[in-house]
């Protein structure tokens, strides 16, 4: 079984906010990305998306509410839920989607 070091994988990425698939479990993709204090546009998907903060902090705007996701926490964006990243988010983010 391969060992995945999310922090190292995120640091190796050439750009921020561009995820890279590090594995799959069933139909779910496991992706990693590096956050850099910049905001990211609002988006919604036709699938559930788990946003797991490995280190740092993710600040989201979801249906008019600010949600802060700390290291070790995961926000589950249900299918169809619009969410945007607010400025100041930083660190390593793991995304699980199917």
C-alpha positions as CSV (number, residue, x, y, z in Angstrom):
1,X,0.0,0.0,0.0
2,X,1.5,3.3,-1.0
3,X,2.1,6.0,1.6
4,X,0.8,9.5,0.6
5,X,2.4,12.5,2.3
6,X,-0.1,15.2,1.5
7,X,2.0,18.1,2.7
8,X,5.0,17.1,0.5
9,X,2.7,16.4,-2.5
10,X,1.1,19.9,-2.1
11,X,4.5,21.6,-1.8
12,X,5.7,19.8,-5.0
13,X,2.8,21.3,-7.1
14,X,3.9,24.1,-9.5
15,X,0.9,26.3,-8.8
16,X,-1.6,26.9,-6.0
17,X,-5.3,26.1,-6.3
18,X,-4.6,23.5,-8.9
19,X,-5.3,20.0,-7.5
20,X,-3.5,16.8,-8.4
21,X,-5.0,13.4,-8.0
22,X,-2.9,11.3,-5.6
23,X,-5.2,8.2,-5.4
24,X,-8.6,6.7,-5.9
25,X,-10.9,4.7,-3.6
26,X,-13.7,3.1,-5.6
27,X,-15.1,5.9,-7.7
28,X,-13.8,8.6,-5.4
29,X,-10.8,10.7,-6.3
30,X,-8.4,11.9,-3.6
31,X,-6.8,15.1,-4.6
32,X,-4.3,17.5,-2.9
33,X,-3.7,21.2,-3.4
34,X,-1.8,24.1,-1.9
35,X,-3.7,27.2,-0.7
36,X,-2.0,30.6,-0.9
37,X,-4.2,33.2,0.9
38,X,-6.0,34.1,-2.4
39,X,-9.7,33.7,-2.9
40,X,-11.2,31.2,-5.3
41,X,-14.4,31.7,-7.2
42,X,-17.8,30.3,-6.2
43,X,-18.5,26.9,-7.6
44,X,-21.0,24.1,-7.2
45,X,-20.8,20.5,-8.3
46,X,-23.2,17.7,-9.2
47,X,-21.5,15.4,-6.6
48,X,-20.5,15.6,-3.0
49,X,-17.1,17.1,-2.2
50,X,-15.1,16.6,1.0
51,X,-12.7,19.4,1.8
52,X,-10.2,18.2,4.4
53,X,-7.7,20.7,5.8
54,X,-4.3,18.9,6.6
55,X,-2.6,22.1,7.8
56,X,-3.5,25.7,7.8
57,X,-7.0,27.0,7.5
58,X,-9.8,27.1,4.8
59,X,-12.3,29.9,4.9
60,X,-15.4,29.4,2.9
61,X,-18.5,31.4,2.0
62,X,-21.5,29.0,1.8
63,X,-25.0,30.3,1.3
64,X,-24.1,33.6,2.8
65,X,-22.4,32.2,5.9
66,X,-18.6,32.2,6.6
67,X,-17.3,28.8,7.6
68,X,-13.8,28.3,8.9
69,X,-12.3,24.8,8.5
70,X,-9.3,24.2,10.7
71,X,-6.5,21.6,10.4
72,X,-7.9,18.2,11.1
73,X,-11.5,19.2,10.1
74,X,-13.4,18.5,6.9
75,X,-16.3,20.4,5.3
76,X,-18.7,18.3,3.3
77,X,-20.1,20.3,0.3
78,X,-23.2,18.4,-0.7
79,X,-24.0,18.2,-4.4
80,X,-25.4,21.5,-5.7
81,X,-24.1,23.6,-2.7
82,X,-22.4,26.7,-4.0
83,X,-19.2,27.5,-2.1
84,X,-16.4,30.0,-2.5
85,X,-13.0,30.3,-0.9
86,X,-12.4,33.5,1.0
87,X,-9.1,35.4,1.1
88,X,-6.7,34.2,3.8
89,X,-7.1,30.5,3.3
90,X,-3.6,28.8,3.4
91,X,-2.0,25.4,3.9
92,X,-2.7,22.0,2.5
93,X,-6.2,20.9,1.3
94,X,-7.3,17.4,0.5
95,X,-10.3,17.0,-1.7
96,X,-12.3,13.8,-1.9
97,X,-15.0,13.6,-4.6
98,X,-16.8,11.1,-6.7
